[in-house]
Amino acid sequence: MIVELKTEKLINNALALATYNNRRVLVSTALADEIIIAEIENAKKDYYTASTLKVIKPSAERVEAPCPYWGICGGCNLQHLSHKGQIESKEAIAKENFKRIGKIEINEIDTFSDENSYSYRNRVRFHVDYKKGEVGFLKQKSKELIPIEKCLILNDKLNELLNEKKEVVLKEAHNLKKNEISAIANEKEFTINQEPIAFNILGKNIWVNASLFFQQNRFLLEPMVNYVSGNVIGERIVELYGGVGTFSAFCEGNERFTVTVEWNKKASAMAKKNLSYTKFITDSVENWAKGVKPNSFDTVVVDPPRSGLSSEAIMAILKIKPRKIIYTSCDTVTLSRDSSLLLQGGYKLQNLSLFDLYPQTSHIEAVALMSKTET
């Protein structure tokens, strides 16, 4: 069904919200305050999904997407929105999620961004067809491989693996009989296997390999590490979901008691290479939480997966009663939910900051600072 729609705003996943026949319509590749011709594709229980066919009245923030694969590749979904528009929409979505889900009013948000909104990514997962000799990414809403010669958001070293050094990826995929290969690269070298490379962050070498999680924006990694470590208080620090120890490396010291909890044995082993004064606990947060004691830490730093904190993790934090909680999240939906529970447990939200780690996409990285309320 082809219809004309007036869009209202952008919501999660870079979808524009409109209304048709008193039912919500979620439209892809449209922006806020546009008049468009759209095709309604699916009718859900209480909303439609649709795709944009033609823009009749564009948003003032609409721009021409520079990537030749835009609209085909399933990667960047906001290249058609200006940098200013992307920041404003992400702030609005974060505020709305906190209000709707967490019942928390956010008046102001501090956003950290960088003018380098391309060539920022230092980690990637390539899709590979080694029989056809193709390396690239998946087509939108499909499992079809789209061969890519250059990706505008990857750094130079990773782009080498799409063209002049493509054979390195194809050989690895063939040897492992896999159709997905992860790679990570600093300014000088890349690795696509278990061999670690170092990232110099604020004068320290942080080692990581392609199989482990690592923040991907090379321009904003230092400001984010600075922000988290700069807000730590006290002499007893615990980092939950510690990964390779990126945050702990800048929180630890010989006068501090620092603990990192990480279930992934390979990540924990890499963290030991990155840290000097930290105690390692290679276990799930839920298992660690069973033996946690009240008032055992001054600051709790958490950086959980997209699913957020489990009820056991939240109960552990509330049992510890730290003076400060620093919650880093890649999903403001689960962050809103968890923040509400922590605030109900005796905390107040000091500040919410966004780090635009993934420009040209709808992903939002947020850091919530919470402190113990006075009793």
N, C-alpha and C positions, 0 to 999 in steps of 0.2 A: 504494500500500500504506500503510495507516494503522497506526502502531505507537506504543507507549509507550516513552519513552527517559529515561534519567538522564544529564544532561549533566555533563561533567567540568570544562571550562575554556573560556575564550574564546581563539581563535587569530586569525591574520591575517584582515582583511576583515570583522571583527565576526561571525564564524561561531563557533558553539559546537560543541565536539567531544563526540561520544557514540559508543557502540558498539552494533552490532546484528548478531547472527549472526557474531561474531568479526571484523567488518569495521567500519572507521571510518565514522562518519556526520557530515557537516558540515551543521549546522542553522542556518538564518537566523532572526533575531529571537528566538533563545533566549539565555540567559545561563548563566554557570557555576553548577553545583550546583542545577539545577532538574530537576523531573520534569515532562515535557511529553507531549502527544499531537502527533505529527508525521506529515506525509505524505512518504514517500520518493518523490522525483520522478525521479531518475536514478541508474542504477547504472554507476559508472565501473569501471576495471580493478581498483582496490584500495580503493575507498570508495564510499559513497552520498552524494548530496546530498538535503537535505530542508528542509521549511519547517514552522514551528510552527503548529499549529492551535489548541491550547489549553494553557494553563499550569496544571498541577495543583498543583505546589508551587513557588512563585516564589522567586527569589533574594532575599536580604535587601536587596540593592542595586537591585532592580527598582523603577522609578518609572513614573508615568503620563506618557507623552510629551505635551507641551503643544501640539505642532503638529497642526492639523487634517489636514494632508497626510501625516503620518507613516504609513508602511506603504504609501503609494501612490506618493509622489514618491521617486525613486531617490537623493536627496541624503543626508540624515542617517540613519545606520544604527545610532546608539547613543543616541538620545534616551530610550530606555527604561531606561538605566543611569544611576545617580547620578553626580554629578561625582567623588566619591571613588572609586566603582567604575571609572569610566573611566580615571582616573589609575593605579590599581592594576593594571588589566588591561593598559594600555599598557606599564607598567614590566615586567610579567611577560613579555609578548610580546617586548619588546626583549631581555631577559635570555635568554630561550629561543632566540631567533634567533642571538644571539652564541655561545651554547653549542653549538647544533646545527650551525650553518653555519660559524662562524668558529673553533670550538673554543676560545673565550675565556670564562672565567668572570667574570661581572660580579656583585659582591657588593652594591654600592650604586649607586643612580642618583639624581642630582639632577634634580628635575622643576620646571620653571617653569610655573606656570599662573596663571589670573586668575579671580576670582569672577564676572567678566562672561563667562559661557560662551554668551551669546546676543548678537545685534547686533554681533558682532565683525568680520564680514567686509567688507573694503573693495574687493574685486574679484570679479567674477562673469561667467559666460557664460550669457546667456539663450538659450533656444530659442524660436523665433518662427514663427508661421503668420500672415503678414501678410494673406493672403486672408481668413482667418477673424477676424482682429483679436485673436489670442491670444498672450500672452507668459507663459512659465513654464519648467518643467523637464520632463525626461523621466520617464515612469512607470518603476517598478522593472522591471528585466529586459525592457525594451521600448523602442521608438523612438516610442511614442505621447506626444504633448505633453499635459501636465497644466497647464491655466491656473492661475496662482498669483496671489492678491491681495496676500499679504504673506508674506515669508520671515523666520522668526524669527532666523536667523543673519546676515542682511544688515544693514548699517548703514542709518540712516534715509534717506540720500540715494539709495541703491540701491533701497530699497523704493518710493520715489516713482516709479521707472521701471516698477513693477509695477501701479501704480494711477493716480494723478492725472496722471502724465507718461508714461503708457504709449505715447501717440501718438508720442513722440520715438523710441522703440525701433522701433515699427512702420514709421515713415517711413524710418528708416535701413535696416531690413531690406528694405523695398520698393525703395529706391534702389539698394541693392547686390545685390538679388536673392539674399539669403542667409537661411538659417533659423537662424543662430546669430549673436548679437551680443554682443561683450564690452563690459563697462562697468567703470569704476573711479571711486571717490568718496572724497574726504576729508570732513571735517566740514561743509564749506561748499558744495562743488560736485561735480559729476560730469562725466565725459566718456565718450563712446561712440565716439570716432573717434581720429584721430592727434594731436589737440590735447592737449598735456601739461598736467597739473595738478601742484601741489607738495604734498608731505607734509612737515610739519615734524617732524623727528626729532632729538631732543636739540639743538635750536637751529639745525639746518641744514635747508635746503630741498632735498629730493630730488625731482627731476622724473621723471615717468613718464606714459605714456599707456595706453589700454585694451588695446592690442595686445601689450604687453610684460609679461614676468613680473615680479611684485612680491609680496613676502610679504604675506599677506592678513589677518593678525590685527592690528587696530589697537591692541589693548591690550598685546600681547607683542612688538611690533616693536622698541620701544626697549630692553627688557631683553635681547633677543637680539643686537641690534647692540652693546650695551654688553658683553655676554659675549664675543662674537667679538673685538672690537677690544681688549678688556681683556686678552686672552690672547695677543696678538701680541707677539713679542719681536724685538729687533734692529732694524737700520736698512735692511734690504733685504727688501721684502715683495712677493710675487706672489699675485694672486688669480686662480684659474682658474675659468672659467665665470662671469665677473664680472657679467653682466647689465648693469643700469643703474648699477652701481658703488656699491650701498648700503653694502656692508662697506668697500670701499676708501675711501669718503668719510670714514670714521672711523679709518682706519689711516694715511692719508697725512699728510704734513707736509713743510715745507721742509727738514727735516734727515733725511728718509727718502727712499730710492729705492723707489718703489712702481710696480708694473706690473699692469695688468689685461688678461687674455686673454679675449676674447669673440668668437665667430664671427658672431653676428647683427649686421649692419651698423646696423640701426635701434637696437638696444640700445646698441651701442658709441657711436653718435652722441649718444644721450641721456646716456650716462655722461660724455661730454665736457662736458655742461652741468652735471653734478653734482660734478665733480672739478676740483681746481686744480693738484695737484702730481704727478699720476699719468701714466705713459706708457701709451698705448693700443696694444694689438696686436689688430687685427680679423682673426682667423684661428681655425681650430680648435685645440684644445689639442694634438691629435695632430701637426699641422703645426708648431706652435710647439715641440713637444718635440724635433723633429729637431735643432734648433740649440742646445738647452739645455746649459749648462756646469756642471760640478761646483762645489759650494760657492758658487753664484751668489746664493742667497737664504737669509736666516735663518729666515723663516716662509713656509710655503705655506698659503694659504687656499683651500679647494675647496668648491664648492656645485654638484655635478653634477646632471643630470636623474635621474629615478627609476632608470634603467638603471645608474647608478653610473659608476665610472671604467673607461675602456678599459685594456687591458694597456699600451698606449703611454703613457698618462697616468701609470700607476703606475710604469712604468720611468723616466719622466722625473723624478718626485718622488724616487725612490730614487737617481737619478743626481745630482740637486741636493744631496742630503744636508742638507736644512734642519734646524735645531735643533728646529723646532716644526712640526707639521702640525695644522691646524684644519679638520676635515672635517664640513661641514654636509650633512645628508641627509634626504630625505623618505621613505626606505625603509630600515628596519633590516635587511632581508634583504640588499640589495646593500652596505649599510654594513658588515655583519658579514663578508661575503665579502672586501671590499676591505681592511678593517682587518686581517684575518688575513694577507693578502699583504704589507701594509706592516710588520706586526710581524715577519714572517719576514725582511724586508729590513733589520732592524736598529733597529726602533722599539719603544717600550713604550706601552701605553695608560695615560694618566694619569687620565682621567676620561671618563665618558659622561653627558651631560645630555640630558634631553628637554624640549622646548618644546611645550606643548599649544596649538599654533597652530590646530588644527581641532577644538575640542570639539563634541560631539554626533556626531562621525564617528570612524571607526577609523584615520584617518591619523595618523601619528606623525612628528614632526620631531625629529631628534636631532643633537647636536654631539659629535663625538669629538675629544678632545685627545690628541695623540701626541707624544712627545719622543724624541730620538735616544738610544739606549742607549750607555752609556760602554764604550769598548773598551780 
